[in-house]
Amino acid sequence: LESPQNKTYKSGSLKKQGRKTKALNRHWVVLDHHQILIYKSEKSETPKRTLSLSEITSILPLSNTNKDGAITYTFILCHGPKEDKKKEIFCTDTLEEMAQWVLPIDGLCRFNFDSVIANPLTAKWEENRDAELEKGKLYGKQQLLSLLYKQPNQCGIIKSSFDEQEWSYTNSG
């Protein structure tokens, strides 16, 4: 039986922007209970990078139109202390795929249902507004939930804070 600590919540291929070259390269990404593991490929045994979910301070899910007219979907994971804030930038092929990554990351970051998804009306967005506004449209948590579940207030995950249990519920029961 797989315990919540060892559970893989999501895995798949994502484009990630490099820190030095800023080029987008495909990586195999694994989301588990405590971290995001970034591998060079699906066959790699050792991750290139590990990001603790507890370090994530905000998530910026964005879309923009590039010079060729194509829409790109990007989510930025901001992490680290304010004085040394770092960003990991991932790109997906569709808005749905972005939502399928952003929502579980958000749900696993905090156990008290306090979302770290940036919202144009919150202080979290204000911290990053000037730097990120030019990048395109920002998606809020309700928009992402509506996209995937159509009735966002009738689905989700409930987590127990004392014994690491969790229960999923959807609008179909």
C-alpha positions in Angstrom: 0.0 0.0 0.0 1.4 3.4 -1.0 1.6 5.9 1.8 0.7 9.6 1.1 4.4 10.5 1.6 5.5 8.2 -1.2 2.6 8.8 -3.5 3.2 10.3 -7.0 0.4 12.7 -7.5 1.4 13.6 -11.1 4.2 13.0 -13.5 4.8 13.9 -17.1 6.8 15.8 -19.6 6.9 19.6 -19.3 9.0 22.3 -20.9 11.1 24.1 -18.4 13.0 27.4 -18.9 16.7 27.1 -18.0 18.1 29.5 -15.4 21.1 30.6 -17.4 20.2 30.2 -21.1 16.4 30.8 -20.7 15.9 28.2 -23.4 12.9 25.9 -23.1 13.8 22.2 -22.7 11.6 19.1 -22.1 12.1 17.5 -18.7 10.3 14.7 -16.9 8.6 16.1 -13.8 7.3 14.2 -10.8 5.0 15.7 -8.1 4.9 13.8 -4.9 3.7 14.7 -1.4 6.6 17.0 -0.4 8.4 18.0 -3.6 8.7 18.4 -7.3 11.4 16.3 -8.9 12.8 17.4 -12.2 14.6 14.8 -14.3 16.4 15.2 -17.6 14.2 12.4 -19.1 11.7 9.8 -18.0 14.5 7.2 -17.9 16.8 9.2 -15.7 17.3 7.8 -12.2 18.5 10.9 -10.4 16.7 14.2 -10.5 18.5 17.3 -11.9 16.7 19.5 -9.5 14.4 19.1 -6.5 12.0 21.8 -5.3 10.4 21.4 -1.9 6.7 22.3 -1.9 7.0 24.0 1.4 9.3 26.6 -0.2 6.8 27.7 -2.8 5.4 31.2 -2.0 3.2 31.8 -5.0 2.2 30.2 -8.3 1.5 32.4 -11.4 -0.5 30.6 -14.0 -0.3 32.7 -17.2 -1.1 32.7 -20.9 0.2 35.0 -23.6 0.4 35.2 -27.4 3.8 35.1 -29.0 4.9 37.0 -32.0 3.6 34.1 -34.3 0.1 34.4 -32.8 0.4 31.1 -30.9 -0.9 31.0 -27.3 1.6 29.7 -24.7 0.6 28.5 -21.2 3.2 29.1 -18.5 3.2 28.6 -14.8 5.8 30.2 -12.6 6.6 28.8 -9.2 8.1 31.5 -6.9 10.1 30.1 -4.0 12.6 31.1 -1.4 12.8 34.1 1.0 11.8 37.5 -0.2 15.4 38.8 -0.3 16.4 35.8 -2.5 13.3 34.9 -4.4 13.8 32.4 -7.2 11.5 31.2 -10.0 11.0 28.0 -11.8 9.2 28.5 -15.2 7.3 25.6 -16.8 5.3 25.6 -20.1 2.5 23.4 -21.1 0.8 22.8 -24.5 -2.8 23.5 -23.3 -4.6 25.5 -20.6 -6.1 22.2 -19.3 -2.7 20.7 -18.9 -1.5 23.8 -17.0 -4.5 23.5 -14.7 -3.8 19.8 -14.1 -0.3 20.7 -12.8 -1.1 24.0 -11.0 -4.0 22.7 -8.9 -2.3 19.7 -7.3 0.8 21.7 -6.6 -1.3 24.3 -4.9 -3.2 21.7 -2.9 -0.1 20.0 -1.7 1.8 23.3 -0.8 -0.4 24.1 2.2 -2.4 21.8 4.5 -4.8 24.6 5.5 -6.5 25.2 2.1 -4.6 28.6 1.9 -4.0 28.8 -1.9 -0.7 30.1 -3.2 -2.1 30.7 -6.7 -1.6 34.4 -7.4 -4.8 36.4 -7.8 -5.0 39.9 -9.3 -6.9 41.0 -6.1 -4.4 39.7 -3.5 -1.1 40.9 -2.0 0.6 37.8 -3.5 -0.1 39.1 -7.0 0.9 42.6 -5.9 4.4 41.4 -5.0 4.9 40.1 -8.6 2.6 42.4 -10.6 5.1 44.7 -12.2 7.4 42.0 -13.3 4.8 39.6 -14.5 1.9 41.8 -15.8 3.5 42.1 -19.3 3.7 38.4 -19.6 -0.1 37.9 -20.3 -3.3 36.8 -18.8 -3.3 35.6 -15.2 -5.6 32.7 -14.3 -7.1 32.5 -10.8 -7.8 29.3 -8.9 -11.6 29.5 -9.6 -11.0 29.7 -13.3 -8.7 26.7 -13.3 -11.1 24.7 -11.2 -14.0 25.7 -13.5 -12.0 24.6 -16.5 -11.4 21.1 -15.1 -14.5 20.4 -13.1 -17.2 22.8 -14.4 -18.6 23.2 -10.8 -15.5 24.2 -8.7 -17.3 24.4 -5.4 -18.3 20.7 -5.6 -15.0 18.9 -5.8 -11.6 18.8 -4.2 -9.4 17.0 -1.7 -9.8 17.1 2.1 -6.6 16.4 4.1 -6.3 15.3 7.7 -3.8 17.4 9.6 -3.1 14.8 12.2 -2.7 11.4 10.5 -1.8 12.2 6.8 -5.1 10.9 5.4 -6.8 12.5 2.5 -10.2 12.1 0.8 -11.2 13.2 -2.7 -14.6 14.4 -3.6 -16.2 15.4 -6.9 -19.5 16.8 -8.1 -20.5 13.2 -9.0 -20.2 12.1 -5.4 
